[in-house]
Amino acid sequence: MIPSAHKISLDRDFEKIFKTGRSIYGRFLGFKILKNNLDYSRFSIILGKKIKKSAVARHLLKRKIFNIISKERIKLPFSIDCVIIVLPSAKECPKPEELEVEIKEMLVKIVK
């Protein structure tokens, strides 16, 4: 898991990312990205009730995504603030491996 210091939690940080950050969208996920001046990257996930009705199922999906991010964030050459938006098409995603592939592809696009 990602330490709580590496998660975005303040409303002003979310507003700043959504106003000035760039967007990248895939099949299941959308990324809003903004470079930060910290020594580490920070991440957050937005997951609505349209994706999963059960809070337990939503939390499980968030944990899966955070586990993938925790492995891949080390490969980033610079620090970013990133909000991951889980799209409604994610409920059609049958395997977590597909999410992992998409996250890796998105992180490669971020670096470019």
C-alpha positions as CSV (number, residue, x, y, z in Angstrom):
1,M,0.0,0.0,0.0
2,I,0.9,3.6,-0.4
3,P,1.7,5.6,2.8
4,S,-0.9,8.2,3.7
5,A,1.6,11.0,3.1
6,H,1.7,9.9,-0.6
7,K,-2.1,10.2,-1.0
8,I,-3.9,13.4,-2.0
9,S,-6.5,14.4,0.6
10,L,-7.0,18.2,0.6
11,D,-9.8,19.8,-1.5
12,R,-7.5,22.6,-2.7
13,D,-5.1,20.0,-4.1
14,F,-7.9,18.3,-6.0
15,E,-9.1,21.7,-7.3
16,K,-5.6,22.6,-8.5
17,I,-5.2,19.3,-10.3
18,F,-8.6,19.4,-12.0
19,K,-8.1,23.1,-13.1
20,T,-4.5,23.0,-14.3
21,G,-3.6,19.4,-14.8
22,R,-3.5,17.4,-18.0
23,S,-5.8,14.5,-18.7
24,I,-5.2,11.1,-20.1
25,Y,-8.0,8.6,-20.6
26,G,-8.0,4.9,-21.3
27,R,-10.7,2.2,-21.5
28,F,-11.2,1.8,-17.8
29,L,-9.3,4.7,-16.1
30,G,-8.8,8.4,-16.5
31,F,-5.7,10.2,-15.1
32,K,-5.5,13.9,-14.2
33,I,-1.8,14.7,-13.7
34,L,0.1,17.7,-12.4
35,K,3.8,17.9,-11.6
36,N,4.5,18.8,-8.0
37,N,7.5,20.3,-6.2
38,L,7.8,17.5,-3.6
39,D,10.3,14.7,-3.5
40,Y,7.6,12.0,-4.0
41,S,4.5,11.4,-6.1
42,R,1.0,11.6,-4.6
43,F,-2.0,9.6,-5.8
44,S,-5.7,9.5,-5.2
45,I,-8.6,7.5,-6.7
46,I,-12.2,8.6,-7.5
47,L,-14.6,5.7,-7.7
48,G,-18.4,6.3,-7.8
49,K,-21.4,4.2,-7.0
50,K,-22.1,3.7,-10.7
51,I,-19.1,1.4,-10.8
52,K,-19.9,-0.8,-7.8
53,K,-23.0,-0.4,-5.5
54,S,-21.3,-2.1,-2.5
55,A,-18.9,0.0,-0.5
56,V,-16.9,-3.2,0.2
57,A,-16.5,-3.9,-3.5
58,R,-15.5,-0.3,-4.2
59,H,-12.9,-0.4,-1.4
60,L,-11.5,-3.7,-2.7
61,L,-11.1,-2.2,-6.2
62,K,-9.4,0.9,-4.7
63,R,-7.0,-1.4,-2.8
64,K,-6.2,-3.3,-6.0
65,I,-5.4,-0.1,-7.9
66,F,-3.3,1.3,-5.1
67,N,-1.3,-2.0,-4.9
68,I,-0.6,-1.7,-8.6
69,I,0.4,2.0,-8.3
70,S,2.7,1.3,-5.3
71,K,4.7,-1.1,-7.5
72,E,4.8,1.2,-10.5
73,R,5.3,4.7,-8.9
74,I,9.0,4.0,-8.3
75,K,9.6,4.0,-12.1
76,L,8.5,7.6,-12.5
77,P,11.5,9.9,-13.3
78,F,9.8,12.9,-11.7
79,S,7.2,13.5,-9.0
80,I,3.5,14.1,-9.8
81,D,0.1,14.6,-8.3
82,C,-2.2,12.1,-10.0
83,V,-6.0,11.6,-9.5
84,I,-7.2,8.3,-11.0
85,I,-10.8,8.4,-12.1
86,V,-12.4,4.9,-12.5
87,L,-14.7,5.1,-15.5
88,P,-18.1,3.2,-15.6
89,S,-16.6,0.8,-18.2
90,A,-14.4,-0.6,-15.4
91,K,-17.3,-2.8,-14.2
92,E,-17.0,-4.7,-17.4
93,C,-13.3,-5.4,-16.7
94,P,-13.2,-9.1,-15.9
95,K,-9.6,-9.4,-14.7
96,P,-7.4,-7.2,-12.5
97,E,-4.6,-8.0,-14.9
98,E,-6.3,-5.8,-17.5
99,L,-6.3,-2.9,-15.0
100,E,-2.6,-3.4,-14.3
101,V,-1.8,-3.4,-18.0
102,E,-3.8,-0.2,-18.5
103,I,-2.1,1.5,-15.5
104,K,1.3,0.6,-16.8
105,E,0.4,2.0,-20.3
106,M,-0.9,5.2,-18.7
107,L,2.3,5.7,-16.6
108,V,4.4,5.3,-19.8
109,K,2.3,8.0,-21.5
110,I,2.8,10.3,-18.5
111,V,6.6,10.0,-18.8
112,K,6.5,11.0,-22.5
